[in-house]
Amino acid sequence: MSLLIRKYKLASGLQQEERIDDPDRIARYMKLFDREDVKKIQTGQKVKIEKDEWQLLED
């Protein structure tokens, strides 16, 4: 099962982490990335989009 991790900062400055394990939600988020970012994230690398940091972990 895949796990997509999103790290982001709130307006108050606190850092939040969201763990997404639903395959449908992961597929929707993957559409946000451009082709190069998709290749990076599929290899387990961290990808930054604006202020958010994304990482895909595979079992």
VMD Tcl script that draws the C-alpha trace (Angstrom):
set ca {
  {0.00 0.00 0.00}
  {1.28 3.47 -0.87}
  {1.46 6.39 1.51}
  {1.66 10.00 0.33}
  {3.06 12.41 2.91}
  {2.42 16.14 2.64}
  {4.24 18.58 4.92}
  {3.11 22.19 5.02}
  {3.12 25.26 7.25}
  {0.01 26.90 8.61}
  {-0.44 30.67 8.61}
  {0.45 30.63 12.32}
  {3.86 29.13 11.46}
  {3.16 25.65 12.80}
  {4.24 22.77 10.58}
  {1.62 20.14 9.78}
  {1.95 16.69 8.24}
  {-0.82 14.91 6.37}
  {-0.57 11.19 5.63}
  {-2.73 10.06 2.73}
  {-3.25 6.32 2.26}
  {-6.41 6.29 0.13}
  {-5.45 5.20 -3.43}
  {-8.11 7.44 -5.02}
  {-6.85 10.54 -3.20}
  {-3.25 9.70 -4.07}
  {-4.19 9.41 -7.76}
  {-5.92 12.82 -7.63}
  {-2.92 14.48 -5.98}
  {-0.53 12.92 -8.52}
  {-2.35 14.89 -11.23}
  {-1.09 18.10 -9.58}
  {2.54 17.27 -10.33}
  {4.27 17.88 -13.64}
  {5.94 14.99 -15.46}
  {9.40 15.46 -13.91}
  {7.98 15.71 -10.39}
  {5.99 12.51 -10.91}
  {9.18 10.66 -11.86}
  {10.96 11.99 -8.76}
  {8.13 11.23 -6.36}
  {7.71 7.68 -7.72}
  {11.35 6.97 -6.82}
  {10.71 8.09 -3.22}
  {12.35 11.51 -3.47}
  {10.85 14.55 -1.80}
  {9.21 17.08 -4.12}
  {8.45 20.71 -3.26}
  {5.51 22.48 -4.83}
  {5.26 26.08 -3.69}
  {5.53 25.73 0.12}
  {4.41 22.09 0.40}
  {6.76 19.12 0.55}
  {5.50 15.80 -0.83}
  {6.89 12.26 -0.56}
  {5.48 8.94 -1.75}
  {6.38 5.83 0.23}
  {5.76 2.39 -1.28}
  {5.54 -0.91 0.61}
}
mol new
graphics top color blue
foreach p $ca { graphics top sphere $p radius 0.5 }
foreach p [lrange $ca 0 end-1] q [lrange $ca 1 end] { graphics top cylinder $p $q radius 0.2 }
display resetview
